[in-house]
Amino acid sequence: WLDILKIDVEASEWSVFQAMIASGKLPFSQILVELHYADPTAAFDFFEGLERHGFRVFARETNHQPCVAGRLPVVVLFSLVRSPLAQWPPSVAARVAPRRPQGANAAVWILSHGGRVAPLLRTVRSLAHGLFVSWNLWGRYPLVVYAPEEDLRLIQEALAPIGVEGGFAIQYLAAAVTREDFPTWSAPEPCGSGGGGGPAYWAAELQIRTSLAEKHEWLMRV
């Protein structure tokens, strides 16, 4: 048994942890790992797998070193701990407040497209069971999903059951962007080029933030 495992294996961490999670052999109290972004599916599998084994994130830090070479930061250092105090979710009685929380007029928003339905589903399910349920925010904060107009019906059909089950509203709005404008992140472009996405993507991000800020006091970008 190791008290702390520190691992930085330059993008091989995905396959290493995939094998360890599958075997069920994770004899560590803490894990300090540098993650080199690969794709949403790999990231979900990594964190969901470690959570099933009792690990929870307690710290993270972005490695900005790539920007020294004029590239995007796609490396993040995570610290995870295995502790009975960090088990999630807590009991229903512990996580459901006696009344709805008071606070700022807020919204949670996502910009995606129809080619990313699978990771989008996993993201919204995580929000449903994490943010909206655990914080008892049913009916309080809407989830606003932006996508190219031609993808809205596909995305709405996929997400609507989650919103109904979770008891929170999902709004679907068209964004002036195409699938081709979205960054791939797999091969980041220089920082000055717009971050790997077309100019329309970053213009849409700015327009969305400005529009939502006119209606809400607090925004959470997913």
N, C-alpha and C positions, 0 to 999 in steps of 0.2 A: 504494500500500500504506500502511495506517495502522498505527502501533504500537499505539494504543489507541482503541477506539470506546466512547464513553460515551453511553448512550441512556436517556432517560426521556420517554416519549411517551404517558403516561396511558392505558394499556390497548391502545394501538394497536401495541404491540411484537409481539403474536402474529401479526398479518397482515404486519408488516414482515419479521420473520424467516422466516415461512412462505414469502414470496416469495424472499428471499435464499437460503434453504436449497434451494428448488426450482431456482433458477438455478445453484446451485453457486458463486456469487460471494460469498465472504466474505474479502476481502483485509485481514484484521486479525490482529494478534498477540495482543491482549487485548480482551475485551469486558466492559464494566461496564454492567449493565442492571438496571433496576427492573422487576420482574414484578408485574403486577396480576392476582391469581388469577382465572382464567376457568373452566376445567373440567379434569378429569384428562387428557382426550385431548389438549387443547392443550398441557398441560405435558409430557406424554410426547413428543409430536411435536417440541416445542422442544428438549428436552435430547437426545433420540436423534438429531435432525438435526444438532445442533452436535457431538455426539460423533463422528458419521460423518465430520465435517470436521476432526477432530483436537483439538477443544476439550475441556477438562476444568475442572470447578469447583474453585477453590482458596480461595474465601471466600464467605460469605453473611451477611446481617444483616437481621433483621426490622425493618420500619418500623412503629413503634408509634404513629405520629401519629394514625391513625384513632381510637384509644382516647381521645384528648383530647376528641373529639366524641362519646364514648360508644359507639363502634362497634368491631367486631372488627378486628384487624390482618390484612389480606389482601394486603399488599404486602411483597415480599421483594427485597432487593438482592443480586444475584449477580455475582461476578467470575469470569471464565473465561479460561484461558490456552491458547494453542496451542503445544505443545512436544513434541519427540520423546521427552522424558523422561516425559511424561504419557500416553503411548500405552497403551491398554487393549484387550483383555486382554494380559498378558505371556505368555511361552511357558508351556506346560504344566509344563515342568521347573521354572520359576521360581515358579509359583504353587501347586504341590502339595507340601505339606510331607512329610518322610519319616515322620512319625507324626502322629496326631491331636493337636490342640492341647489343652493342659491348662488348666483354668480353672473358673470358677463354673458351677454348675448354672443353665442359662439357657433362655429360650424367646422366640420371636418371635411376636407376635400381631397380628391384624387384626380389626376389627369392620366388617362390610359387610352388603350385602343382595343379593338376586337381581336387582335392577334395575341393579346396577353390575358385572355379570359381566365386561364387556369391559375396563374399567380394572383390575378385580381380576386378570384373567388377565395383563395387562401387568405389574402389580406383582409377582405371584408369579414370573413368568418372570425379572424383574429380580433378585429374591432368589435364584432358582435359579442364575443365571449369575454373580451378584455375590457375595452373602454366603456362600451354601452351597458353591459350587464354588471360588471364588477363595480363600476362607479355609480350604478343606479341612475343612468341618464336616459332611460326610456322616454321617448317623446320629447326630449329637451333639445338635444343638439342634432341637427340634420347631417346626413352624409351626402355631400354633393359630388357627383361623379361627372367629370367632363371627358368627352371623347369626340372623335370626328363624327359628324352628323350621320354618316352612313353606318356607323358601328353602334349607335345608341340602342336600337331595337335588340340587337344581339346581346349587348351588355345588360340591358334591363331584364330580359328574359332569364339571364343567368343569375342576377343578383336579387331580383324581387323576392323570391322565397326566403332569403336570409333576412331581409328587412322585416318581412311579415313575422317570421319566427322570433326575431330579436326584439320586435316592438319599437323600431326606430324608423324614421322616414328617410328614404333615399330619393334625392332629386337627380334627374338626368338632364344635362345641358350640353349643347353642341359647342365644340371649341373649333376655332378657325385654324385647324392643323390637320395634316394627313399622317398616315402611318409612317411614311418615308421620312417625315420630319423628326421623328422621335429618336433620341440617342440610343445606341445599342449598348454602350458601356463596356462591351467586350473588347473593344480596341479604341480606347479614349483618344480623342483628338487633342491638339494643343489647347491650353486653357483659353487663349485669346480667340479661338475659333468658334466659341459658343458652347463648348463642352460636349462635342460629339453629336449634337442635334442640329437640325436646320434652323435658320433664323426664325421661321414661323413658329417653331416649338417654343423658343424662349420668349417670343412676342406674346404667344398665347398664355404662357405662365404669368407674365407681367399683367396682361389684361385681366386674367382670372383673379389674381391677387387684388388688383385695384377694384374690380367689381364687387368682390366679396367684402372688402374692407369698408365699402360704403354702407353695407347692411349689417355687418357684424363687428363686435368689439374685439373678438379673439378668434384666430384661425389656427387650425392644425392641418398641416400639409402631410399627407401620407404618401 
